[in-house]
C-alpha cells in the first residue's frame, strides 16, 4: 500500500482514536488551553462549577441550584473541553501516524565517501554538507544531495509512494536525490547537500507532525473575532445578574457560567485548531509537503499561477512529431534516411525519431555494427549528425547547416525546404533538415510535447478565477504556439530569473496572491518571492529550499489539488463560523425566554419551544453545545466539498445551508434533549 493510500484511511482509525483520547486529557494543561481563548473560558467555567458543586455537596447555601443540576452542568462543560481537545488530537494524530511511517523508512546506511583519489566507508550519519559519495546499483543513497557525475535510475517509492523509477543525472533540473531512496542501475556520484538531522526526510517528519504550524492571517483575524464575541457575551451574561435580581430571579454562578458557555462561539472555537491541522494533512494526502499552514491557506486565495514551461507544461524534451518531405520525395524515403541518421544519436530527440519511424512506417532498426556504418557525431561547429553507409552520406541537423552541406556537394536546395521550416517554426516547433548526399529529402518536425490532460486542468483553474501564465526562455513565437496548445491565459517569453521576480512583484503590487511551480535553480528566486511556491521533488535542491511546498510526485498541475484544499480550508472555517454564530443566536432566543417568561409574561410568545423549566432549558443547551462539537469533527477534518462557483453564490450557499442550519439545529436539538431530560425525571 502506498503512503498516499495509507493517508486516505478512515478518519477514525482505532489507533489514532486511542491516542487522541489520552491527548484530550493532556491538553487540559492551562498553558495549552490558553492558546484557544474560547475553550479556555469553557475550561475556567468547568473548574468554577466543579468548585461550586463540591461546595454545595458539603454545605448548600441559600439560593444555590440543585446539586443534580450543578453536577450535570459541570460534567457537560468538562465534556465540551475534552471534545474540543479530542478534535485537535485526532487531526494531530493523523499527522503523527504519517511521521511514524516515515521514521520506519529511515535506515542507518553506510556511505562510500570520496577522499582524494580514493574512498572510505563511513556511517551515513557522519556525512556532512559538501561530502562527495559514490553510489552503485542496488545501494541506498545515504543523504540528500546533487548528482555531480553519472546518470542512474532511482527508486523513490519510499518518499513518493509511486512505484515507477525516475532518472537522476548530473546537470540540468533532475539532479536532486533524496536520502533513503535506492539506485536501481548504473553509478552516480553525489555531493551531499544537508548536514545530519537536516535532511528532507527529517524535515518531512517534523512538518507532518504539525510542529511547525503557525496561525495564518485569516486564522488570526478569526481568533480576534472569537475573542471579541467572547468578551461581548461575557459582558452580556454579567449584566443579566443585576437584571435577574431586579426581576426577583436568583441566577446562581452555575447558571451564569452555563449561559456564557452556551452563548460564546464554542463550536468554531473547539474546531478551529483541528481545521488548520487537517488542512496540512489533506495536502499531504495529495503527496504535497507544505512547509506551514500559511502556505496551504494562501493557496486558497491565489489569483495568478506561474508555470515553468520545460518539464512543467511540456514533457521536457523535444520529440519527433512528424516527417514532412519536400515535393518529389516519398515519405518512406525520408523516414529511412531520418532513421539512419539517428541510430547512433542517444539524445531524447534522436531516440524519438527512431521510435516515430518505427511506429508510423514499420521500419525496424538495422544492425548498424554488422553493416559497417560510420556515424558522424553532432558538433556545435557543424550543427549536424549523420551516417555514412554503402556509399550513402545521410545527414540531419539545422536547416541552414544541411542546406550549406548540400550546396557544397553540388546539390540544389528546394525553395519548399525554407517554407516547411518557417511553417514549423511559426507553430512553435523545431525543424531538422534531412539530406541524402546532394539531395534534400525533407524536414523532421521536433515539438515540445504538452503533457496530456493539462489543457483541461488549466480550464479548471480558469473556472476558479485563477489566471495561468507560462514562463519560458523560448522566443515569443514558440512561446505563443505552446501557450495556445496548453490553454494557458498568457505567457512570459525569453524570461530570465529577474523577469520572473519582477512579474511576481508587479502582480503582488496589484494586491494579488501569486503561486508558482518550478524545478530549476533559475526558478529559486521566483519560488521564494511567490506567495505559494511549489517546487518539484525532481528539481534541484535550491528550488526545493526556496519554495514553501514540495510536490513529491513532481506533477506541476498538482497545484490544482493544493488550491482546492486551500479553498476547502477557508470554506470550512467560514461555514463552521457561520454555523457557530447562528447557533449562538438561536440558543440565546431559545434559553432566555424560558428563564424570564415567569417574570415577564410579555415575552411568552418568544418561548416557541415550550421547554419544561429554566433549568431544563439551560442543561439541554449545555448538552447540545458539547454534542454538536463532536458531531462536526468529521466535517472539520474532511473539509467542505469545494465547487468552482462565484463568491456570491458561495455566500448564498453557505448562509442557506450552514446559517439556516445553525439556527434550526439548536431549536431541534435542545427540544429533543429537554424532552429526554423530562422523560428520565431530571426536571
C-alpha positions as CSV (number, residue, x, y, z in Angstrom):
1,X,0.0,0.0,0.0
2,X,1.5,3.4,-1.0
3,X,1.8,6.2,1.5
4,X,-0.9,8.1,-0.4
5,X,-3.3,5.2,0.1
6,X,-2.4,4.9,3.8
7,X,-3.1,8.6,4.3
8,X,-6.6,8.1,2.8
9,X,-7.7,5.6,5.5
10,X,-10.7,6.2,7.7
11,X,-10.8,9.4,9.7
12,X,-11.3,7.4,12.8
13,X,-8.5,4.8,12.8
14,X,-8.7,2.9,16.2
15,X,-5.0,3.5,17.0
16,X,-5.4,7.3,16.3
17,X,-8.6,7.4,18.4
18,X,-7.0,5.7,21.4
19,X,-4.1,8.1,21.4
20,X,-6.4,11.1,20.8
21,X,-8.4,10.2,23.9
22,X,-5.3,10.2,26.0
23,X,-4.1,13.5,24.5
24,X,-7.6,15.1,25.2
25,X,-6.7,15.0,28.9
26,X,-3.1,16.0,28.3
27,X,-4.3,19.2,26.6
28,X,-6.2,20.2,29.7
29,X,-2.9,21.8,30.7
30,X,-3.8,25.5,31.2
31,X,-0.7,26.6,29.3
32,X,-2.0,24.7,26.2
33,X,-5.7,25.5,26.8
34,X,-4.9,29.3,27.0
35,X,-3.9,29.2,23.3
36,X,-7.6,28.9,22.5
37,X,-9.4,31.7,24.4
38,X,-12.9,30.3,23.8
39,X,-12.1,26.9,25.2
40,X,-10.1,28.5,28.0
41,X,-13.2,30.3,29.1
42,X,-15.1,27.0,29.0
43,X,-12.3,25.3,31.0
44,X,-12.4,28.1,33.6
45,X,-16.2,27.7,33.8
46,X,-15.9,23.9,34.2
47,X,-13.4,24.4,37.1
48,X,-15.7,27.0,38.7
49,X,-18.8,24.8,38.5
50,X,-16.8,21.9,39.9
51,X,-15.8,24.1,42.9
52,X,-19.5,25.2,43.4
53,X,-20.7,21.6,43.1
54,X,-18.3,20.4,45.7
55,X,-19.2,23.3,48.0
56,X,-22.9,22.7,47.6
57,X,-22.5,19.0,48.3
58,X,-20.6,19.9,51.5
59,X,-23.0,22.7,52.6
60,X,-25.6,24.0,50.3
61,X,-26.2,27.8,50.8
62,X,-29.4,29.8,50.2
63,X,-30.2,30.4,46.5
64,X,-28.0,27.5,45.4
65,X,-29.0,25.5,42.4
66,X,-29.9,21.8,43.0
67,X,-26.9,19.5,43.2
68,X,-28.1,17.4,40.2
69,X,-28.2,20.5,38.1
70,X,-24.8,21.9,39.1
71,X,-23.3,18.4,38.7
72,X,-24.8,17.8,35.3
73,X,-23.7,21.2,34.0
74,X,-20.2,20.6,35.4
75,X,-19.8,17.2,33.7
76,X,-21.0,18.5,30.3
77,X,-18.7,21.5,30.5
78,X,-15.8,19.2,31.0
79,X,-17.0,17.1,28.1
80,X,-17.1,20.2,25.9
81,X,-13.5,21.0,26.6
82,X,-12.5,17.3,26.1
83,X,-14.4,17.1,22.9
84,X,-12.6,20.2,21.6
85,X,-9.3,18.7,22.6
86,X,-10.2,15.4,21.0
87,X,-10.9,17.1,17.7
88,X,-7.5,18.7,17.7
89,X,-5.8,15.5,18.9
90,X,-7.4,13.4,16.1
91,X,-6.1,15.9,13.5
92,X,-2.6,15.8,15.0
93,X,-2.7,12.1,15.4
94,X,-3.2,11.6,11.7
95,X,0.0,13.6,11.1
96,X,1.9,11.7,13.7
97,X,0.8,8.4,12.2
98,X,2.4,9.5,8.9
99,X,5.5,10.6,10.7
100,X,5.9,7.1,12.3
101,X,5.7,5.6,8.8
102,X,8.4,8.0,7.6
103,X,10.6,7.1,10.6
104,X,10.4,3.4,9.8
105,X,11.7,4.3,6.3
106,X,14.8,5.9,7.8
107,X,17.6,3.3,7.9
108,X,21.2,3.7,9.1
109,X,23.3,3.0,6.0
110,X,26.9,3.2,5.1
111,X,28.4,5.5,2.5
112,X,31.4,5.4,0.3
113,X,32.9,8.9,0.8
114,X,35.4,10.1,-1.7
115,X,38.8,11.1,-0.1
116,X,41.3,12.5,-2.5
117,X,41.7,9.9,-5.3
118,X,40.3,7.1,-3.1
119,X,37.3,6.4,-1.0
120,X,36.4,5.3,2.6
121,X,33.3,3.7,4.1
122,X,31.6,5.7,6.8
123,X,28.2,5.6,8.5
124,X,25.7,7.9,6.7
125,X,25.1,9.8,9.9
126,X,28.7,11.1,9.8
127,X,28.3,12.7,6.3
128,X,28.5,16.5,6.3
129,X,27.3,19.0,3.7
130,X,29.8,19.1,0.8
131,X,31.0,15.5,1.2
132,X,31.1,13.5,-2.1
133,X,29.8,9.9,-2.1
134,X,29.7,7.2,-4.7
135,X,26.5,5.0,-5.1
136,X,26.3,1.9,-7.3
137,X,23.3,0.0,-8.4
138,X,21.4,-1.7,-5.5
139,X,22.7,0.7,-2.9
140,X,20.7,3.3,-0.9
141,X,21.5,6.9,-1.3
142,X,22.9,7.9,2.1
143,X,21.8,11.6,2.2
144,X,20.2,14.4,0.3
145,X,22.3,16.0,-2.4
146,X,23.0,16.7,-6.1
147,X,24.3,14.3,-8.7
148,X,27.6,15.7,-10.0
149,X,28.6,12.7,-12.1
150,X,26.7,10.0,-14.0
151,X,23.1,9.0,-14.6
152,X,21.0,6.3,-12.9
153,X,17.5,5.0,-12.4
154,X,16.4,5.6,-8.9
155,X,13.5,4.1,-6.9
156,X,11.9,6.9,-4.9
157,X,8.8,4.9,-3.9
158,X,9.8,5.2,-0.2
159,X,9.3,9.0,-0.5
160,X,6.6,9.5,-3.2
161,X,4.7,6.3,-2.9
162,X,4.9,5.7,-6.6
163,X,6.5,2.5,-7.9
164,X,7.8,3.8,-11.2
165,X,11.6,4.6,-11.1
166,X,12.9,8.0,-12.1
167,X,16.1,9.1,-13.9
168,X,18.6,11.2,-12.0
169,X,21.6,12.7,-13.8
170,X,24.2,15.4,-13.4
171,X,23.4,18.9,-14.6
172,X,20.0,20.2,-15.5
173,X,16.9,20.2,-13.3
174,X,16.8,16.4,-12.5
175,X,19.9,16.2,-10.4
176,X,18.5,16.3,-6.9
177,X,18.4,13.0,-4.9
178,X,16.9,12.2,-1.5
179,X,18.4,10.2,1.2
180,X,16.8,6.7,1.7
181,X,16.0,6.2,-1.9
182,X,17.6,3.4,-3.9
183,X,19.8,3.4,-7.0
184,X,18.5,0.7,-9.4
185,X,21.0,0.9,-12.2
186,X,24.4,2.4,-13.1
187,X,26.6,4.5,-10.8
188,X,26.2,8.1,-9.7
189,X,28.4,10.5,-7.7
190,X,26.5,12.7,-5.3
191,X,27.6,15.8,-3.4
192,X,25.8,15.8,0.0
193,X,23.7,19.0,0.5
194,X,22.5,18.6,4.1
195,X,24.0,18.1,7.5
196,X,22.8,15.2,9.8
197,X,19.3,15.9,11.1
198,X,18.6,18.4,8.3
199,X,17.6,16.0,5.5
200,X,14.5,16.2,3.5
201,X,13.1,13.1,5.4
202,X,13.8,14.8,8.7
203,X,12.0,17.9,7.6
204,X,9.1,15.8,6.4
205,X,8.8,14.1,9.8
206,X,8.7,17.4,11.6
207,X,6.3,19.0,9.2
208,X,3.7,16.3,9.1
209,X,3.6,16.2,12.9
210,X,2.4,19.8,12.7
211,X,5.1,21.0,15.0
212,X,6.0,24.0,12.7
213,X,2.4,25.0,12.1
214,X,1.7,28.7,12.7
215,X,-1.5,30.6,12.6
216,X,-2.4,32.2,9.2
217,X,-3.5,35.8,8.8
218,X,-7.1,34.7,8.3
219,X,-6.9,32.4,11.3
220,X,-5.6,35.3,13.4
221,X,-8.4,37.5,12.2
222,X,-10.9,34.8,13.2
223,X,-9.1,34.4,16.5
224,X,-9.7,38.1,17.2
225,X,-13.3,37.8,16.2
226,X,-13.8,34.9,18.6
227,X,-12.1,36.8,21.5
228,X,-14.4,39.8,20.8
229,X,-17.5,37.7,20.7
230,X,-16.5,36.0,23.9
231,X,-16.0,39.4,25.7
232,X,-19.3,40.7,24.4
233,X,-21.2,37.6,25.7
234,X,-19.3,37.7,28.9
235,X,-20.4,41.3,29.5
236,X,-24.0,40.3,28.4
237,X,-24.1,37.4,30.9
238,X,-22.8,39.5,33.7
239,X,-25.4,42.2,33.1
240,X,-28.1,39.5,33.4
241,X,-27.3,39.1,37.1
242,X,-28.5,42.6,38.2
243,X,-31.4,42.3,35.8
244,X,-32.4,39.0,37.3
245,X,-32.1,40.4,40.9
246,X,-34.3,43.3,39.9
247,X,-36.8,40.9,38.4
248,X,-36.9,38.7,41.5
249,X,-34.9,35.9,40.0
250,X,-31.8,34.5,41.5
251,X,-29.2,33.4,39.0
252,X,-26.6,31.1,40.5
253,X,-22.9,31.0,39.4
254,X,-23.7,27.7,37.7
255,X,-26.5,29.3,35.6
256,X,-24.3,32.3,34.6
257,X,-21.4,30.1,33.6
258,X,-23.7,27.7,31.6
259,X,-25.3,30.7,29.8
260,X,-21.9,32.1,28.9
261,X,-20.6,28.8,27.6
262,X,-23.8,28.3,25.5
263,X,-23.7,31.8,24.0
264,X,-20.0,32.2,23.2
265,X,-18.8,30.6,19.9
266,X,-17.7,27.3,21.4
267,X,-18.4,25.3,18.2
268,X,-15.9,27.1,16.0
269,X,-13.6,27.6,19.0
270,X,-13.5,23.9,19.6
271,X,-12.8,23.0,16.0
272,X,-10.5,25.9,14.8
273,X,-7.2,24.1,15.6
274,X,-8.4,20.9,14.0
275,X,-9.4,22.7,10.8
276,X,-5.9,24.2,10.4
277,X,-4.0,21.0,11.1
278,X,-6.3,19.0,8.9
279,X,-5.6,21.4,6.0
280,X,-1.9,20.5,6.1
281,X,-2.9,16.8,6.4
282,X,-5.1,16.9,3.3
283,X,-2.4,18.5,1.3
284,X,-0.1,15.7,2.4
285,X,-2.6,13.2,1.2
286,X,-2.0,14.5,-2.3
287,X,1.7,13.9,-1.8
288,X,2.5,17.6,-1.4
289,X,4.6,18.6,1.5
290,X,3.5,22.0,2.9
291,X,6.1,23.9,5.0
292,X,3.4,25.6,7.0
293,X,-0.4,26.1,7.3
294,X,0.1,29.6,5.9
295,X,1.2,28.2,2.6
296,X,-1.9,26.0,2.4
297,X,-4.3,28.8,3.3
298,X,-2.6,31.2,0.9
299,X,-3.2,28.7,-1.9
300,X,-6.9,29.1,-1.4
301,X,-6.7,32.8,-2.3
302,X,-4.3,32.6,-5.3
303,X,-5.1,34.8,-8.2
304,X,-2.2,34.2,-10.5
305,X,-0.4,31.0,-11.3
306,X,3.1,30.9,-13.0
307,X,4.3,27.7,-14.5
308,X,7.7,27.0,-15.9
309,X,7.3,25.5,-19.4
310,X,10.0,22.9,-19.7
311,X,9.3,19.9,-17.6
312,X,6.2,21.5,-16.2
313,X,3.8,22.2,-19.1
314,X,5.8,20.2,-21.6
315,X,7.4,16.8,-21.1
316,X,10.8,18.5,-21.0
317,X,12.4,17.1,-24.2
318,X,11.6,17.9,-27.8
319,X,10.1,14.9,-29.5
320,X,9.7,13.9,-33.2
321,X,6.2,14.8,-34.2
322,X,6.0,14.3,-38.0
323,X,8.1,13.9,-41.1
324,X,7.5,16.4,-44.0
325,X,9.1,15.5,-47.3
326,X,9.9,18.1,-50.0
327,X,8.0,17.8,-53.3
328,X,9.1,14.8,-55.3
329,X,10.3,12.7,-52.3
330,X,8.5,9.8,-50.9
331,X,7.7,10.0,-47.1
332,X,9.1,6.4,-46.8
333,X,12.5,7.5,-48.2
334,X,12.6,10.5,-45.8
335,X,11.8,8.1,-42.9
336,X,14.5,5.6,-43.9
337,X,17.1,8.4,-44.1
338,X,16.0,10.0,-40.8
339,X,16.3,6.7,-39.0
340,X,19.8,6.0,-40.4
341,X,20.9,9.5,-39.3
342,X,19.5,8.9,-35.8
343,X,20.5,5.3,-34.9
344,X,23.6,6.4,-33.0
345,X,22.0,9.6,-31.6
346,X,21.4,8.9,-27.9
347,X,19.7,12.2,-27.2
348,X,16.0,12.1,-26.4
349,X,15.3,13.8,-29.8
350,X,17.3,11.2,-31.7
351,X,15.6,8.3,-29.9
352,X,12.2,9.9,-30.6
353,X,13.0,10.0,-34.3
354,X,13.8,6.2,-34.3
355,X,10.6,5.5,-32.4
356,X,8.4,7.7,-34.7
357,X,9.8,5.9,-37.9
358,X,9.2,2.5,-36.3
359,X,5.6,3.3,-35.2
360,X,4.4,5.1,-38.3
361,X,6.3,3.4,-41.1
362,X,7.2,0.0,-39.6
363,X,10.8,0.5,-40.5
364,X,12.8,-1.5,-37.9
365,X,16.3,-0.5,-36.8
366,X,19.1,-2.2,-38.7
367,X,22.2,-4.0,-37.4
368,X,24.4,-0.9,-37.7
369,X,27.5,-2.8,-36.4
370,X,27.2,-5.6,-39.0
371,X,26.7,-3.1,-41.8
372,X,29.9,-1.3,-41.0
373,X,28.3,2.1,-40.8
374,X,30.3,5.2,-39.9
375,X,28.5,7.6,-37.8
376,X,29.1,11.3,-37.8
377,X,28.5,12.8,-34.3
378,X,26.9,16.1,-33.7
379,X,29.2,19.1,-33.1
380,X,28.5,22.7,-32.3
381,X,30.6,23.6,-35.4
382,X,28.7,21.5,-38.0
383,X,25.3,21.5,-36.2
384,X,24.7,18.2,-38.0
385,X,25.0,14.5,-37.3
386,X,24.5,11.5,-39.6
387,X,25.7,8.2,-41.0
388,X,27.9,7.0,-44.0
389,X,26.7,3.6,-45.2
390,X,27.2,1.8,-48.6
391,X,28.2,5.0,-50.3
392,X,25.4,7.0,-48.9
393,X,26.0,10.1,-46.8
394,X,22.9,10.8,-44.8
395,X,22.8,14.0,-42.7
396,X,20.3,15.6,-40.3
397,X,20.6,18.9,-38.5
398,X,19.9,22.6,-38.6
399,X,18.2,23.7,-41.8
400,X,21.0,26.2,-42.7
401,X,23.8,23.8,-41.9
402,X,22.2,21.0,-44.0
403,X,21.5,23.4,-46.9
404,X,25.1,24.6,-47.0
405,X,26.4,21.0,-46.9
406,X,24.1,20.0,-49.8
407,X,25.3,23.0,-51.8
408,X,28.9,22.2,-51.1
409,X,28.3,18.8,-52.8
410,X,26.8,20.5,-55.8
411,X,23.2,19.9,-55.0
412,X,20.2,22.3,-55.1
413,X,18.2,23.3,-52.1
414,X,14.5,23.5,-53.0
415,X,12.6,26.6,-52.0
416,X,10.0,24.4,-50.3
417,X,12.5,23.5,-47.6
418,X,12.5,27.0,-46.3
419,X,8.7,27.2,-46.5
420,X,8.3,24.0,-44.5
421,X,10.9,25.1,-41.9
422,X,9.2,28.5,-41.5
423,X,5.8,26.9,-41.0
424,X,7.2,24.5,-38.3
425,X,8.9,27.4,-36.6
426,X,5.8,29.5,-36.6
427,X,3.9,26.7,-34.9
428,X,6.5,26.6,-32.1
429,X,8.3,23.6,-33.4
430,X,12.0,23.0,-34.3
431,X,12.8,21.9,-37.9
432,X,15.6,19.5,-38.7
433,X,16.5,19.1,-42.3
434,X,17.4,15.6,-43.7
435,X,19.6,15.1,-46.8
436,X,21.0,12.0,-48.6
437,X,24.1,13.2,-50.3
438,X,23.4,16.1,-52.6
439,X,19.6,15.6,-52.4
440,X,17.4,17.3,-49.7
441,X,14.7,14.9,-48.6
442,X,12.6,16.9,-46.2
443,X,12.2,18.1,-42.6
444,X,11.8,16.4,-39.2
445,X,9.3,18.3,-37.0
446,X,10.5,18.3,-33.4
447,X,7.9,19.5,-31.0
448,X,7.7,20.4,-27.3
449,X,5.1,17.8,-26.2
450,X,2.5,19.3,-24.0
451,X,1.6,17.0,-21.1
452,X,-1.6,15.0,-21.6
453,X,-4.8,16.5,-20.0
454,X,-3.1,19.7,-19.0
455,X,-5.4,21.9,-21.0
456,X,-8.5,20.6,-19.2
457,X,-6.8,21.2,-15.8
458,X,-6.0,24.8,-16.8
459,X,-9.7,25.2,-17.7
460,X,-10.5,24.2,-14.1
461,X,-8.1,26.9,-12.8
462,X,-9.9,29.4,-15.0
463,X,-13.2,28.4,-13.5
464,X,-11.7,29.1,-10.1
465,X,-10.8,32.6,-11.3
466,X,-7.1,31.9,-11.4
467,X,-5.0,33.3,-14.3
468,X,-2.4,30.9,-15.6
469,X,0.9,32.3,-17.0
470,X,3.5,30.2,-18.8
471,X,7.1,31.4,-18.3
472,X,9.8,30.2,-20.7
473,X,13.1,31.1,-22.2
474,X,11.8,30.4,-25.7
475,X,11.2,33.2,-28.3
476,X,7.8,34.8,-28.3
477,X,6.7,32.9,-31.4
478,X,7.4,29.5,-30.0
479,X,6.0,30.5,-26.6
480,X,2.8,31.7,-28.2
481,X,2.3,28.4,-30.0
482,X,2.9,26.3,-26.9
483,X,0.7,28.6,-24.7
484,X,-2.2,28.2,-27.2
485,X,-1.9,24.4,-27.3
486,X,-1.6,24.2,-23.5
487,X,-4.5,26.5,-22.9
488,X,-2.8,29.0,-20.6
489,X,-4.1,32.5,-20.3
490,X,-0.9,34.3,-21.1
491,X,2.9,33.8,-21.3
492,X,6.2,35.4,-20.5
493,X,8.8,34.7,-23.2
494,X,12.6,34.9,-23.1
495,X,12.2,35.0,-19.3
496,X,15.2,35.5,-17.1
497,X,15.1,35.0,-13.3
498,X,15.0,38.7,-12.9
499,X,12.0,39.0,-15.2
500,X,10.2,36.3,-13.3
501,X,10.8,38.1,-10.0
502,X,9.6,41.4,-11.5
503,X,6.4,39.8,-12.8
504,X,5.6,38.3,-9.4
505,X,6.2,41.6,-7.6
506,X,4.1,43.5,-10.1
507,X,1.2,41.1,-9.6
508,X,1.6,41.3,-5.8
509,X,1.7,45.1,-6.0
510,X,-1.8,44.9,-7.5
511,X,-3.0,43.1,-4.4
512,X,-2.9,39.6,-6.0
513,X,-1.6,36.4,-4.4
514,X,0.8,34.6,-6.8
515,X,1.6,30.9,-6.9
516,X,4.5,29.4,-8.9
517,X,5.7,25.9,-9.8
518,X,9.2,25.3,-10.8
519,X,12.1,22.8,-10.6
520,X,15.3,24.5,-11.6
521,X,17.9,26.6,-9.8
522,X,16.9,29.5,-12.0
523,X,13.4,29.2,-10.6
524,X,14.5,29.5,-7.0
525,X,14.3,33.3,-6.6
526,X,10.8,33.4,-8.1
527,X,9.7,30.4,-5.9
528,X,11.0,32.3,-2.8
529,X,9.2,35.5,-3.9
530,X,5.8,33.9,-4.7
531,X,3.1,33.6,-2.0
532,X,2.9,29.9,-2.8
533,X,6.0,28.3,-4.2
534,X,5.6,24.7,-5.2
535,X,8.9,23.0,-6.1
536,X,9.1,19.7,-7.9
537,X,10.7,16.9,-6.0
538,X,12.7,16.0,-9.2
539,X,14.1,19.5,-9.2
540,X,17.3,21.0,-7.7
541,X,17.9,21.3,-4.0
542,X,17.9,25.1,-4.4
543,X,14.4,25.1,-5.8
544,X,13.1,22.8,-3.0
545,X,14.6,25.0,-0.4
546,X,13.2,28.2,-1.9
547,X,9.6,27.0,-2.2
548,X,7.1,26.6,0.7
549,X,5.7,23.4,-0.7
550,X,7.3,20.4,-2.4
551,X,5.4,18.2,-4.8
552,X,6.6,14.6,-4.2
553,X,5.1,13.4,-7.4
554,X,6.6,16.3,-9.4
555,X,3.3,16.9,-11.2
556,X,3.1,20.6,-11.9
557,X,-0.7,20.6,-12.2
558,X,-0.9,19.2,-8.7
559,X,-1.3,22.8,-7.6
560,X,-4.9,22.3,-8.7
561,X,-5.5,20.0,-5.7
562,X,-3.5,22.3,-3.5
563,X,-5.6,25.2,-4.4
564,X,-8.8,23.2,-3.8
565,X,-7.5,22.1,-0.4
566,X,-6.7,25.8,0.4
567,X,-10.2,26.8,-0.6
568,X,-11.6,23.9,1.4
569,X,-9.7,25.2,4.4
570,X,-11.1,28.7,4.0
571,X,-14.6,27.5,3.2
572,X,-14.6,25.0,6.1
573,X,-13.6,27.7,8.6
574,X,-16.1,30.1,7.1
575,X,-19.0,27.7,7.1
576,X,-18.4,26.5,10.6
577,X,-18.0,30.1,11.8
578,X,-21.4,30.9,10.2
579,X,-22.9,27.8,11.8
580,X,-21.4,28.7,15.2
581,X,-22.6,32.3,15.3
582,X,-26.1,31.3,14.0
583,X,-26.0,28.6,16.7
584,X,-25.3,31.1,19.4
585,X,-28.1,33.5,18.3
586,X,-30.6,30.6,18.2
587,X,-29.5,29.4,21.7
588,X,-29.9,33.0,23.0
589,X,-33.5,33.1,21.9
590,X,-34.2,29.5,23.0
591,X,-32.9,29.9,26.6
592,X,-33.6,33.4,27.7
593,X,-37.5,33.3,27.2
594,X,-37.6,30.2,29.3
595,X,-35.7,31.9,32.1
596,X,-37.5,35.2,32.2
597,X,-41.0,34.3,31.0
598,X,-42.3,33.8,34.5
599,X,-41.4,37.3,35.5
600,X,-42.1,39.0,32.1
601,X,-45.2,37.3,30.6
602,X,-44.9,39.7,27.7
603,X,-42.1,37.6,26.2
604,X,-44.1,34.4,26.3
605,X,-44.7,34.5,22.5
606,X,-40.9,34.1,22.2
607,X,-41.0,30.8,24.1
608,X,-41.7,28.9,20.9
609,X,-40.0,25.7,22.2
610,X,-42.1,25.4,25.4
611,X,-39.2,23.9,27.4
612,X,-40.0,22.1,30.7
613,X,-38.3,24.6,33.0
614,X,-35.5,27.2,33.1
615,X,-33.0,24.6,34.5
616,X,-34.0,22.1,31.8
617,X,-33.5,24.7,29.1
618,X,-30.0,25.6,30.4
619,X,-28.9,22.0,30.8
620,X,-30.3,21.0,27.4
621,X,-28.4,23.8,25.8
622,X,-25.1,22.8,27.6
623,X,-25.5,19.2,26.5
624,X,-26.3,20.3,22.9
625,X,-23.3,22.6,23.0
626,X,-21.0,19.6,23.8
627,X,-22.5,17.1,21.4
628,X,-22.5,19.4,18.4
629,X,-18.7,19.8,18.5
630,X,-18.1,16.1,18.2
631,X,-20.8,15.7,15.5
632,X,-18.9,18.3,13.4
633,X,-15.4,16.7,13.9
634,X,-15.6,14.7,10.6
635,X,-16.6,17.9,8.7
636,X,-13.7,19.8,10.2
637,X,-11.2,17.1,9.2
638,X,-12.6,16.3,5.8
639,X,-13.4,19.9,4.8
640,X,-16.4,21.3,3.0
641,X,-16.6,20.0,-0.6
642,X,-15.2,22.6,-3.0
643,X,-17.1,23.7,-6.1
644,X,-15.7,26.3,-8.5
645,X,-18.6,28.7,-8.2
646,X,-18.6,32.5,-7.7
647,X,-18.2,34.3,-4.4
648,X,-21.8,35.5,-4.3
649,X,-23.2,32.0,-5.0
650,X,-20.8,30.6,-2.4
651,X,-22.0,33.1,0.2
652,X,-25.7,32.3,-0.5
653,X,-25.0,28.6,-0.3
654,X,-23.1,29.0,3.0
655,X,-25.9,31.1,4.5
656,X,-28.6,28.8,3.3
657,X,-27.0,25.5,4.5
658,X,-24.9,26.5,7.5
659,X,-26.5,29.8,8.5
660,X,-30.0,28.4,8.4
661,X,-28.8,25.0,9.8
662,X,-27.1,26.8,12.6
663,X,-30.4,28.5,13.6
664,X,-32.6,25.4,13.2
665,X,-30.3,22.8,14.7
666,X,-30.3,24.2,18.3
667,X,-34.1,24.5,18.4
668,X,-34.5,20.9,17.4
669,X,-31.6,19.5,19.4
670,X,-32.3,21.4,22.6
671,X,-36.0,20.4,22.4
672,X,-35.2,16.7,21.9
673,X,-32.7,16.8,24.9
674,X,-35.3,18.7,27.0
675,X,-37.9,16.0,26.3
676,X,-35.3,13.3,27.2
677,X,-34.4,15.0,30.5
678,X,-38.1,15.2,31.3
679,X,-38.6,11.5,30.5
680,X,-35.8,10.4,32.8
681,X,-37.1,12.7,35.5
682,X,-34.3,15.2,35.8
683,X,-36.6,18.2,35.5
